[in-house]
Amino acid sequence: MLAEYLLPLCRVGGRCVALKGEHAAAEVQSAQDALRILGGRLARIISVELPQVVETHHLVVIEKIAATPPQYPRRPGIPSKRPL
């Protein structure tokens, strides 16, 4: 869902960075088809420790490798009801 909102705002050759929680790797794995459809691909996942926060967080870096189709992003609420 986040990729559908981020990638249309990014130019081809650019990168999007999202701060995610402990399950970032699993979320990225389940979003592989959506990333492909939206013109992105995973560049890397960087683990980060935040001060005074117990759980580990991750920076998910997505490269924009192709133009996003014009029908994306869909209207607000649709991505959460029908994820790619």
Phi and psi in radians as a Rosetta constraint file:
Dihedral C 1 N 2 CA 2 C 2 CIRCULARHARMONIC -1.109 0.35
Dihedral N 2 CA 2 C 2 N 3 CIRCULARHARMONIC -0.695 0.35
Dihedral C 2 N 3 CA 3 C 3 CIRCULARHARMONIC -1.074 0.35
Dihedral N 3 CA 3 C 3 N 4 CIRCULARHARMONIC -0.625 0.35
Dihedral C 3 N 4 CA 4 C 4 CIRCULARHARMONIC -1.148 0.35
Dihedral N 4 CA 4 C 4 N 5 CIRCULARHARMONIC -0.541 0.35
Dihedral C 4 N 5 CA 5 C 5 CIRCULARHARMONIC -1.462 0.35
Dihedral N 5 CA 5 C 5 N 6 CIRCULARHARMONIC -0.570 0.35
Dihedral C 5 N 6 CA 6 C 6 CIRCULARHARMONIC -1.420 0.35
Dihedral N 6 CA 6 C 6 N 7 CIRCULARHARMONIC -0.872 0.35
Dihedral C 6 N 7 CA 7 C 7 CIRCULARHARMONIC -1.080 0.35
Dihedral N 7 CA 7 C 7 N 8 CIRCULARHARMONIC -0.628 0.35
Dihedral C 7 N 8 CA 8 C 8 CIRCULARHARMONIC -1.100 0.35
Dihedral N 8 CA 8 C 8 N 9 CIRCULARHARMONIC -0.366 0.35
Dihedral C 8 N 9 CA 9 C 9 CIRCULARHARMONIC -1.524 0.35
Dihedral N 9 CA 9 C 9 N 10 CIRCULARHARMONIC -0.155 0.35
Dihedral C 9 N 10 CA 10 C 10 CIRCULARHARMONIC -1.752 0.35
Dihedral N 10 CA 10 C 10 N 11 CIRCULARHARMONIC 2.463 0.35
Dihedral C 10 N 11 CA 11 C 11 CIRCULARHARMONIC -1.470 0.35
Dihedral N 11 CA 11 C 11 N 12 CIRCULARHARMONIC 2.731 0.35
Dihedral C 11 N 12 CA 12 C 12 CIRCULARHARMONIC -1.048 0.35
Dihedral N 12 CA 12 C 12 N 13 CIRCULARHARMONIC 2.277 0.35
Dihedral C 12 N 13 CA 13 C 13 CIRCULARHARMONIC 1.691 0.35
Dihedral N 13 CA 13 C 13 N 14 CIRCULARHARMONIC -0.202 0.35
Dihedral C 13 N 14 CA 14 C 14 CIRCULARHARMONIC -1.550 0.35
Dihedral N 14 CA 14 C 14 N 15 CIRCULARHARMONIC -3.107 0.35
Dihedral C 14 N 15 CA 15 C 15 CIRCULARHARMONIC -2.383 0.35
Dihedral N 15 CA 15 C 15 N 16 CIRCULARHARMONIC 2.560 0.35
Dihedral C 15 N 16 CA 16 C 16 CIRCULARHARMONIC -1.981 0.35
Dihedral N 16 CA 16 C 16 N 17 CIRCULARHARMONIC 2.463 0.35
Dihedral C 16 N 17 CA 17 C 17 CIRCULARHARMONIC -2.193 0.35
Dihedral N 17 CA 17 C 17 N 18 CIRCULARHARMONIC 2.248 0.35
Dihedral C 17 N 18 CA 18 C 18 CIRCULARHARMONIC -2.205 0.35
Dihedral N 18 CA 18 C 18 N 19 CIRCULARHARMONIC 2.349 0.35
Dihedral C 18 N 19 CA 19 C 19 CIRCULARHARMONIC -1.516 0.35
Dihedral N 19 CA 19 C 19 N 20 CIRCULARHARMONIC 2.111 0.35
Dihedral C 19 N 20 CA 20 C 20 CIRCULARHARMONIC -2.180 0.35
Dihedral N 20 CA 20 C 20 N 21 CIRCULARHARMONIC 2.910 0.35
Dihedral C 20 N 21 CA 21 C 21 CIRCULARHARMONIC -1.516 0.35
Dihedral N 21 CA 21 C 21 N 22 CIRCULARHARMONIC -2.714 0.35
Dihedral C 21 N 22 CA 22 C 22 CIRCULARHARMONIC -1.059 0.35
Dihedral N 22 CA 22 C 22 N 23 CIRCULARHARMONIC -0.525 0.35
Dihedral C 22 N 23 CA 23 C 23 CIRCULARHARMONIC -1.715 0.35
Dihedral N 23 CA 23 C 23 N 24 CIRCULARHARMONIC 0.501 0.35
Dihedral C 23 N 24 CA 24 C 24 CIRCULARHARMONIC -1.023 0.35
Dihedral N 24 CA 24 C 24 N 25 CIRCULARHARMONIC -0.752 0.35
Dihedral C 24 N 25 CA 25 C 25 CIRCULARHARMONIC -1.087 0.35
Dihedral N 25 CA 25 C 25 N 26 CIRCULARHARMONIC -0.740 0.35
Dihedral C 25 N 26 CA 26 C 26 CIRCULARHARMONIC -1.166 0.35
Dihedral N 26 CA 26 C 26 N 27 CIRCULARHARMONIC -0.679 0.35
Dihedral C 26 N 27 CA 27 C 27 CIRCULARHARMONIC -1.118 0.35
Dihedral N 27 CA 27 C 27 N 28 CIRCULARHARMONIC -0.744 0.35
Dihedral C 27 N 28 CA 28 C 28 CIRCULARHARMONIC -1.130 0.35
Dihedral N 28 CA 28 C 28 N 29 CIRCULARHARMONIC -0.717 0.35
Dihedral C 28 N 29 CA 29 C 29 CIRCULARHARMONIC -1.046 0.35
Dihedral N 29 CA 29 C 29 N 30 CIRCULARHARMONIC -0.760 0.35
Dihedral C 29 N 30 CA 30 C 30 CIRCULARHARMONIC -1.299 0.35
Dihedral N 30 CA 30 C 30 N 31 CIRCULARHARMONIC -0.266 0.35
Dihedral C 30 N 31 CA 31 C 31 CIRCULARHARMONIC -1.722 0.35
Dihedral N 31 CA 31 C 31 N 32 CIRCULARHARMONIC 0.123 0.35
Dihedral C 31 N 32 CA 32 C 32 CIRCULARHARMONIC -1.009 0.35
Dihedral N 32 CA 32 C 32 N 33 CIRCULARHARMONIC -0.752 0.35
Dihedral C 32 N 33 CA 33 C 33 CIRCULARHARMONIC -1.121 0.35
Dihedral N 33 CA 33 C 33 N 34 CIRCULARHARMONIC -0.728 0.35
Dihedral C 33 N 34 CA 34 C 34 CIRCULARHARMONIC -1.099 0.35
Dihedral N 34 CA 34 C 34 N 35 CIRCULARHARMONIC -0.745 0.35
Dihedral C 34 N 35 CA 35 C 35 CIRCULARHARMONIC -1.056 0.35
Dihedral N 35 CA 35 C 35 N 36 CIRCULARHARMONIC -0.760 0.35
Dihedral C 35 N 36 CA 36 C 36 CIRCULARHARMONIC -1.083 0.35
Dihedral N 36 CA 36 C 36 N 37 CIRCULARHARMONIC -0.815 0.35
Dihedral C 36 N 37 CA 37 C 37 CIRCULARHARMONIC -1.061 0.35
Dihedral N 37 CA 37 C 37 N 38 CIRCULARHARMONIC -0.668 0.35
Dihedral C 37 N 38 CA 38 C 38 CIRCULARHARMONIC -1.523 0.35
Dihedral N 38 CA 38 C 38 N 39 CIRCULARHARMONIC -0.045 0.35
Dihedral C 38 N 39 CA 39 C 39 CIRCULARHARMONIC 1.587 0.35
Dihedral N 39 CA 39 C 39 N 40 CIRCULARHARMONIC 0.371 0.35
Dihedral C 39 N 40 CA 40 C 40 CIRCULARHARMONIC -2.099 0.35
Dihedral N 40 CA 40 C 40 N 41 CIRCULARHARMONIC 2.983 0.35
Dihedral C 40 N 41 CA 41 C 41 CIRCULARHARMONIC -2.662 0.35
Dihedral N 41 CA 41 C 41 N 42 CIRCULARHARMONIC 2.641 0.35
Dihedral C 41 N 42 CA 42 C 42 CIRCULARHARMONIC -1.183 0.35
Dihedral N 42 CA 42 C 42 N 43 CIRCULARHARMONIC 2.226 0.35
Dihedral C 42 N 43 CA 43 C 43 CIRCULARHARMONIC -1.618 0.35
Dihedral N 43 CA 43 C 43 N 44 CIRCULARHARMONIC -0.830 0.35
Dihedral C 43 N 44 CA 44 C 44 CIRCULARHARMONIC -3.017 0.35
Dihedral N 44 CA 44 C 44 N 45 CIRCULARHARMONIC 2.855 0.35
Dihedral C 44 N 45 CA 45 C 45 CIRCULARHARMONIC -2.127 0.35
Dihedral N 45 CA 45 C 45 N 46 CIRCULARHARMONIC 2.197 0.35
Dihedral C 45 N 46 CA 46 C 46 CIRCULARHARMONIC -1.996 0.35
Dihedral N 46 CA 46 C 46 N 47 CIRCULARHARMONIC 2.136 0.35
Dihedral C 46 N 47 CA 47 C 47 CIRCULARHARMONIC -1.336 0.35
Dihedral N 47 CA 47 C 47 N 48 CIRCULARHARMONIC 2.385 0.35
Dihedral C 47 N 48 CA 48 C 48 CIRCULARHARMONIC -2.353 0.35
Dihedral N 48 CA 48 C 48 N 49 CIRCULARHARMONIC 2.523 0.35
Dihedral C 48 N 49 CA 49 C 49 CIRCULARHARMONIC -1.921 0.35
Dihedral N 49 CA 49 C 49 N 50 CIRCULARHARMONIC 2.214 0.35
Dihedral C 49 N 50 CA 50 C 50 CIRCULARHARMONIC -1.718 0.35
Dihedral N 50 CA 50 C 50 N 51 CIRCULARHARMONIC 2.464 0.35
Dihedral C 50 N 51 CA 51 C 51 CIRCULARHARMONIC -1.072 0.35
Dihedral N 51 CA 51 C 51 N 52 CIRCULARHARMONIC 2.417 0.35
Dihedral C 51 N 52 CA 52 C 52 CIRCULARHARMONIC 1.094 0.35
Dihedral N 52 CA 52 C 52 N 53 CIRCULARHARMONIC 0.374 0.35
Dihedral C 52 N 53 CA 53 C 53 CIRCULARHARMONIC -2.142 0.35
Dihedral N 53 CA 53 C 53 N 54 CIRCULARHARMONIC 2.194 0.35
Dihedral C 53 N 54 CA 54 C 54 CIRCULARHARMONIC -1.234 0.35
Dihedral N 54 CA 54 C 54 N 55 CIRCULARHARMONIC -0.879 0.35
Dihedral C 54 N 55 CA 55 C 55 CIRCULARHARMONIC -1.320 0.35
Dihedral N 55 CA 55 C 55 N 56 CIRCULARHARMONIC 2.650 0.35
Dihedral C 55 N 56 CA 56 C 56 CIRCULARHARMONIC -1.387 0.35
Dihedral N 56 CA 56 C 56 N 57 CIRCULARHARMONIC 2.440 0.35
Dihedral C 56 N 57 CA 57 C 57 CIRCULARHARMONIC -1.966 0.35
Dihedral N 57 CA 57 C 57 N 58 CIRCULARHARMONIC 2.928 0.35
Dihedral C 57 N 58 CA 58 C 58 CIRCULARHARMONIC -2.390 0.35
Dihedral N 58 CA 58 C 58 N 59 CIRCULARHARMONIC 2.474 0.35
Dihedral C 58 N 59 CA 59 C 59 CIRCULARHARMONIC -1.658 0.35
Dihedral N 59 CA 59 C 59 N 60 CIRCULARHARMONIC 2.107 0.35
Dihedral C 59 N 60 CA 60 C 60 CIRCULARHARMONIC -1.744 0.35
Dihedral N 60 CA 60 C 60 N 61 CIRCULARHARMONIC 2.056 0.35
Dihedral C 60 N 61 CA 61 C 61 CIRCULARHARMONIC -1.821 0.35
Dihedral N 61 CA 61 C 61 N 62 CIRCULARHARMONIC 2.129 0.35
Dihedral C 61 N 62 CA 62 C 62 CIRCULARHARMONIC -2.033 0.35
Dihedral N 62 CA 62 C 62 N 63 CIRCULARHARMONIC 2.238 0.35
Dihedral C 62 N 63 CA 63 C 63 CIRCULARHARMONIC -1.585 0.35
Dihedral N 63 CA 63 C 63 N 64 CIRCULARHARMONIC 2.442 0.35
Dihedral C 63 N 64 CA 64 C 64 CIRCULARHARMONIC -1.631 0.35
Dihedral N 64 CA 64 C 64 N 65 CIRCULARHARMONIC 1.942 0.35
Dihedral C 64 N 65 CA 65 C 65 CIRCULARHARMONIC -1.895 0.35
Dihedral N 65 CA 65 C 65 N 66 CIRCULARHARMONIC -0.172 0.35
Dihedral C 65 N 66 CA 66 C 66 CIRCULARHARMONIC -2.666 0.35
Dihedral N 66 CA 66 C 66 N 67 CIRCULARHARMONIC 2.802 0.35
Dihedral C 66 N 67 CA 67 C 67 CIRCULARHARMONIC -1.149 0.35
Dihedral N 67 CA 67 C 67 N 68 CIRCULARHARMONIC 2.492 0.35
Dihedral C 67 N 68 CA 68 C 68 CIRCULARHARMONIC -1.371 0.35
Dihedral N 68 CA 68 C 68 N 69 CIRCULARHARMONIC 2.336 0.35
Dihedral C 68 N 69 CA 69 C 69 CIRCULARHARMONIC -0.972 0.35
Dihedral N 69 CA 69 C 69 N 70 CIRCULARHARMONIC 2.582 0.35
Dihedral C 69 N 70 CA 70 C 70 CIRCULARHARMONIC -1.125 0.35
Dihedral N 70 CA 70 C 70 N 71 CIRCULARHARMONIC -0.312 0.35
Dihedral C 70 N 71 CA 71 C 71 CIRCULARHARMONIC -1.379 0.35
Dihedral N 71 CA 71 C 71 N 72 CIRCULARHARMONIC -0.015 0.35
Dihedral C 71 N 72 CA 72 C 72 CIRCULARHARMONIC -1.989 0.35
Dihedral N 72 CA 72 C 72 N 73 CIRCULARHARMONIC 2.517 0.35
Dihedral C 72 N 73 CA 73 C 73 CIRCULARHARMONIC -1.334 0.35
Dihedral N 73 CA 73 C 73 N 74 CIRCULARHARMONIC 2.657 0.35
Dihedral C 73 N 74 CA 74 C 74 CIRCULARHARMONIC -1.329 0.35
Dihedral N 74 CA 74 C 74 N 75 CIRCULARHARMONIC 2.999 0.35
Dihedral C 74 N 75 CA 75 C 75 CIRCULARHARMONIC -0.970 0.35
Dihedral N 75 CA 75 C 75 N 76 CIRCULARHARMONIC 2.651 0.35
Dihedral C 75 N 76 CA 76 C 76 CIRCULARHARMONIC -0.946 0.35
Dihedral N 76 CA 76 C 76 N 77 CIRCULARHARMONIC 2.415 0.35
Dihedral C 76 N 77 CA 77 C 77 CIRCULARHARMONIC 1.629 0.35
Dihedral N 77 CA 77 C 77 N 78 CIRCULARHARMONIC -0.534 0.35
Dihedral C 77 N 78 CA 78 C 78 CIRCULARHARMONIC -1.152 0.35
Dihedral N 78 CA 78 C 78 N 79 CIRCULARHARMONIC -0.788 0.35
Dihedral C 78 N 79 CA 79 C 79 CIRCULARHARMONIC -1.014 0.35
Dihedral N 79 CA 79 C 79 N 80 CIRCULARHARMONIC -0.614 0.35
Dihedral C 79 N 80 CA 80 C 80 CIRCULARHARMONIC -1.312 0.35
Dihedral N 80 CA 80 C 80 N 81 CIRCULARHARMONIC -0.538 0.35
Dihedral C 80 N 81 CA 81 C 81 CIRCULARHARMONIC -1.388 0.35
Dihedral N 81 CA 81 C 81 N 82 CIRCULARHARMONIC -0.648 0.35
Dihedral C 81 N 82 CA 82 C 82 CIRCULARHARMONIC -2.334 0.35
Dihedral N 82 CA 82 C 82 N 83 CIRCULARHARMONIC 1.317 0.35
Dihedral C 82 N 83 CA 83 C 83 CIRCULARHARMONIC -1.077 0.35
Dihedral N 83 CA 83 C 83 N 84 CIRCULARHARMONIC 2.653 0.35
